[in-house]
């Protein structure tokens, strides 16, 4: 009886300790002073983990990117290593993803001929962004590989070079002329239209591609950290009646985790879609 009573007495403390450990996995931030610590932008600039002070230095976000790329390669290898006429579940899932990019993005916007030409780059962009976005909701990783400017900027530059290449390849003499001097505009108006077209086509496009992807991942991460950090604070630090607020913030955190999965897919789709749109505009007949 005495042992059972002691076990019941310590059970709430053990449950609280388990919850604290679980939340620490989701929210790796210090609350040693007993105060609430909200998310910080410094999380996107972590210190080195491996090979410090060498050209091969690796921090947390770079490690997350490596994990995402390895996972992507593994998924496609497992999904395509034993192709069959009657596909299994895993092969069907991979084919569904590939068909979505091919049919809904490449073929719909570029047609069969140009869609086939640019399908590899659109597929690579979509799945690379998707897997790096999803790392933001995976335990122990908890940050998107696209939440720092490096990857979004590189992919935006690739999209930029691709649509310029497509336009020049289609019409070497008229691409830049038609891009900067659209037909049907009175020539005096070109004084206003041409600078606007130059900025919107050759400057704004890569900037917006970069910022749209990066900022969505940053905001999503900060919101998740805020909710789970608040849960840890209310349940573990404050306890008592504050636990009710902790339940609420935990519910919001779980809901936003599902929402972040949707955002991860949507941002990958939007990036690949806009790249296809820019290519389509570059190879349009007037060019």
GIKA-V487589 format. One line per field, one symbol per residue. ss: DSSP state (H for helix, E for strand, - for the rest). Layout:
# GIKA-V487589
ss=???
This chain:
# GIKA-V487589
ss=-HHHHHHHHHHHHHHHHHHHHHHHHH--------------HHHH---EEE-------EEHHHHHHHHHHHHHHHHHHHHH--------HHHHHHHHHHHHHHHHHHHHHHHHHHHHHHHHHHHHHHHHHHHHHHHHH-----------HHHHHHHHHHHHHHHHHHHHHH----HHHHHH------HHHHHHHHHHHHHHHHHHHHHHHHHHHHHHHHHHHHHHHHHHHHHHHHHHHH---HHHHHHHHHHHHHHHHHHHHHHHHHHHHHHHHHHHHHHHHH-----
